[in-house]
Amino acid sequence: MIDMTGKTVLITGASRGIGEAAAHIFAQAGANVVLTARGTSQIQAIADAIGERALAVPCDVSSWDQVKAAVDAAVARFGTVDVLINNAGVIEPIGPLIDSNPAEWGHVIDVNLKGVYYGIRAVMPIMAAQGGGSVLTISSGAAHNALEGWAHYCVSKAGVHMMTKALHREGAGQGIRAIGLSPGTVATQMQREIKVSGINAVAQLEWADHIPPEWAARALLWMCSDDADAYLGEEISLRDEAIRDRAKVRG
């Protein structure tokens, strides 16, 4: 396992799914872990289970003030932020554009896209001052292919993909590593919501078709290593068998 001793990792959307799995994986690798999410009790329980190297900070990533406060809390507790994992994301409400509610549609953009920007904006000065860091962002195949009922999600993930490229262009010279991760379909609550919607081919998949969140978490840990430097500014797909082998994410 990659040694993250002395490093501090801030994870958004850490109350369940990939975020929760990443908190445990990075803690096992020796990192300090800062868990953020709206679910206060959930992240506190996870932090308690991890121990003194974990900090739970309630945070709605659609709010710049809350994201900035979470990063400030991480620095106050552990001295720095070495890795930011932009994991928080929503897909509801799923449905056709013609019936969409503008406020609800916009909220998905606020969380999935603006929330990623807020995280980057908050940690970038810290990482630049300390000589570097890693920003790992959960992307999706939906960033590259439109899916019925998912216009808001596809648009937000396409923006996230470009955000990674922009961060690499501006931050690489300051030692900031930016990589996206497209994990494929993962056995999380989001897939339950997709299944209930019944819209498009993804909703037709069975639960056994989805990979466990731990695979994505282990890939994120590998992405902090030099072995992943060939993908800086790009997006890694866990559908790629070669990537699964390099990241050692098979069951």
Salt bridges, closest charged atoms under 4 A:
ASP72 OD1 - LYS68 NZ 3.00
ASP110 OD1 - LYS114 NZ 3.30
GLU206 OE2 - LYS195 NZ 3.86
ASP227 OD1 - ARG246 NH2 2.97
ASP229 OD1 - ARG177 NH2 2.88
GLU234 OE1 - LYS165 NZ 3.21
GLU235 OE2 - HIS144 NE2 2.91
GLU235 OE1 - HIS161 ND1 3.39
GLU241 OE1 - ARG250 NH2 2.21
ASP245 OD1 - ARG250 NE 2.82
